[in-house]
Amino acid sequence: MKYDILQIIGAAMMVFFAQGAIRLLIDHDDTGILGWLGGGFPLALAVRGALVAVGVLLTGRSHTRAKVLGRRG
């Protein structure tokens, strides 16, 4: 159950921040939820990219661990 929840969190994180990165590429001034960072476009894009990568890694690792435990086919 733990890995199912982690996989859902990772996938949601990946989708949320990927959408924000795409929006930021189209409109450089729309920093969205990361507006408090204050580093402008480059920092906001780098942080979003890092958070997308964390979401991908969390989702993949959770799926692999669940597979090892026999919860995935």
N, C-alpha and C positions, 0 to 999 in steps of 0.2 A: 504494500500500500504506500509506503514511504516513497518508493521510486516512481510510482504513478503520479503522486502529487508533485514531486520534483520535475518530472517530465512535463507536466502541464504548466508549471511555473516557468520552466525554461522556454517552452514554446511560446507562451504568452509574452515573455520578456523579449524574445527574438522578434516576434511580429510587431510589438508595440514600438520598439526602438528602431526597427528597420523602416517602418512607416514614417517615423519622425525624421530619420535620416533622408529619406526620399523627399519629404516635404521641405526639409532644410536645403537640399540641393536645388529645389525649384525656387524657393524664396529664402534668400540668405539671412533675412532679418527675423524670420519666424523661428525663434529658438525653442518655443514651446515650454515643456516642463523643465527643461534645463536652462531656462533663462537666467536663473540666479547665479550661474557660473561666471558670467561676466568676461569670458575670454574671446567672445565674438564667434564668428563662423568657424574658424579652424578648430578651436577647442571643442565647440559643441559637436562638430562632425566627428572628431576623434573620439570623444566620450561615447557618442552614440554607436560608433563602430565597435568600440571595445565592449559595450554592453550587448550588442548583437552577438559578438563572438562569445561572450560569457553565456548567453542564452543558448547558443548552438552547442557549446561544450556541455552545459548542464543537461540539455535534452539528450544528447548522444550518450553521455556517461550514464544517465539514469536508465535509458533504454538498454544499454549493454549490461548493466548490473541486474536489471529485471530479467533479462534473457538468461544470464548465468544462473539465476535462482529458479529458472523454469517457468517464469510468468509470461514469457513471450515465445511465440513460435518461430 
